[in-house]
Amino acid sequence: MRKNYIGASEIAALLGFQADFQLSPLALYLVKRGEIEGPDIGGERIEWGNDFEDAICRAACRREGWTLQPAVFAVDDSTPGMSASLDRVVLPSEQDIAAGFVGPGALEAKNVDFIQFREKWLGDEPPAHILLQLQDQLACSGFAWGAVTACVGGNEYYVRRYLRHEGIIAEIRAAGTRFWDAVRAGEPPTADGYEATTKALREKYPSLRKLTVDLSGDNELPGLCVRQKELSARRKQIEKEEDEIKNTLRQKMGDAQLALIADGIKVSHSIGDDTPDRLARPGEVIRGRKGQDRITITLPKTA
């Protein structure tokens, strides 16, 4: 059934706001076309996520005075092929009703690493892909409000309430319609630089044939090829300059692990242990991997 619907967690790809770990537009297109398999949604990681999800939802309801209801799968009757799985449904408290959060609401629960929270949840708001996920849930369920709750870093509580936003929902529905029209017409989106796109194309073309394809009529490709060569040369130059800086630091630091530099800058030098590829028998010389030699520069925090 997942191939026949776009789920709420996939909506962001249609609008260019997908997270790095989510499917890209092209990967999503190939999955829905049945040309590649979808991502694995099972396994121990998902099981642990489901266990944490239940605890996070119950904690949010206890703190906010909500009444917890079971998860719900809903489809958007106005836009074929659009669906959403709500983590939980909650009934509002009297304070919520007084504030305008009326009727049942969608509850989206997240277990968030502190570093990810600090880097991705800017302005104390969830990332765009989560906000779009919630609005799609409201579009499909017909609910007037929803909330995002999270356990941050294992011990910090987070919750934000959001009303249904008809403008965003209209954009979601329009993007969904365009997507399914393209799937039916066999018109794939343009490839991008996301890892998900690389993996999807590798899965679609797992092996190559000894043939030559004539792309001389594609006027876009000459410029792209020249640009790739320019970027490759620039990357090599940047890597060379970076290595020169690191080697200068290695030389000046000698065998010290830490260096204090002017303007509050710190440099640390670490060398990992060599790793053999297997256990050696007495007197045997085996191959292995050299320990990683790492230079880490820490700049002072700006106010």
Number of C-alpha atoms within 10 A of each C-alpha: 5 11 16 14 17 22 22 24 20 24 29 25 20 23 15 12 18 22 17 10 9 19 26 28 27 22 31 29 25 24 19 21 18 12 13 18 16 16 11 7 9 8 8 9 9 12 12 10 13 14 10 17 21 13 12 21 25 16 17 24 18 12 11 14 16 21 15 19 15 9 14 14 14 18 21 18 13 10 15 15 19 25 26 26 20 25 20 20 22 22 20 23 17 12 11 16 12 10 9 12 22 17 14 20 29 29 26 24 26 19 16 17 13 16 11 11 18 13 9 15 15 11 8 11 14 19 17 17 21 22 18 23 22 26 28 32 34 26 29 23 22 17 19 20 23 25 19 21 23 26 23 18 14 11 9 10 14 16 17 12 14 16 17 20 14 13 8 15 18 13 13 24 20 13 17 21 16 12 22 21 12 15 18 10 9 12 12 16 17 7 13 13 8 18 14 19 19 16 14 23 15 12 15 14 11 9 7 6 6 4 6 6 5 7 10 9 7 8 9 10 12 12 9 11 11 11 12 12 11 11 12 12 12 12 12 11 12 12 12 12 12 12 13 12 13 18 13 11 17 19 10 11 16 9 10 11 13 15 14 11 10 6 8 10 13 15 18 17 19 15 12 10 11 11 12 14 10 9 8 11 8 6 6 7 9 11 10 11 10 12 13 12 11 13 18 12 15 10 12 10 7 4 3
